């Protein structure tokens, strides 16, 4: 019995239309006045004077009738709850005005408040003088330190590399080596065997049992600095995962006794199984329903993960491979993730559709499946799948 029935896929090799999507680093979209005059850090006015000017401005706002709460909301209230000190890569596009830059910095939690940033930039005389480029910041930085960096400019060359959803560690290593010169062997050694070395900085890795970072290297378009080390690139990807995963509501999964690590494992299977975006939550529901009934998951993608090369259709002998990833042989979830899930799959893993489905099988050339609640209907649908996968 199969939860999919011979979907046919290249292990970890998504189709370009479905997987190799360019998911850009957060960048502003609206152009503004051009970046013009060169300003050095010495041109920035005395910080004490700046703070006094801000205090005077706040006093004026209150004096003319704006309530203190309104002033706090406008200029002081943090616009993000992300922990301070996490590395953040930000790209400021050529032509971005101060408002656009401020919004970008606030949305990535580099600064607390975009309005205060704009006010400080104007008071310090650098409005319109912030330079474009790719910057390495941290969350929770002071506005003064950010402005000082932006008026000087990045001064570092970067290579843009896209990591598609559903890639494995091995594929990520190969792409980074080819595109950015990051040694694949060294990257793979760290990412596949030394997860424990990153746990102190990334506590969400504490439940990893395999030593592998599979599933936690977030798929996205990255700007890789010249001379970056494999460890630095891994940290960049783990930090991105932390920011993305923090937005996922895990309450439903927790109510079903699934840990955050379990959700990542589940999401990695969804990423490899669902070819149509709308089916992610349906695939998730099948996994939840089978777990609840004590049924083996029988997910083909977990077999493909342990097989090399291309398998148009899995053979019965493949289902008997003794591996902790083999969901035909062992109960419950596999021992670890099998790919890098994107945010949509993480969300589907945390909140499945409300269905009674127990089976699904590929039945259309567009990658869509037929979902069924019983074995009889599944077997009938499986016959139809032979028209799609020989």
Protein Blocks (a to p, Z undefined) as FASTA:
>chain_A
ZZklpnopaehiacfklmmpccdddddfbdcdddfbdcdfklpccfklmmmmmmmmmmmm
mmnopafklmmmmmmmccbfbdehiacdddddehiafklmmmmmmmnomamblklmmmmm
mmnopgoiaccddddddehiafklmmmmmmnonoiacddddddehiafklmmmmmmmmno
pafklmmmmmmmmmmmmmmmmmmlmmpmnlpaghjaccddddddehiafklmmmmmmmmm
mmmmmmpcfklmmmnopafklmmmmmmmmmmmmmbfklmmmmmmmmmmmmmnopafkiak
lmmmmpgcjdfbacfklmmpccfklmklpgcjdfbdfbdcdfklmmmmmmccddfbfbdc
dfbfnopacddfbfklmmmmmmmmmmmmZZ
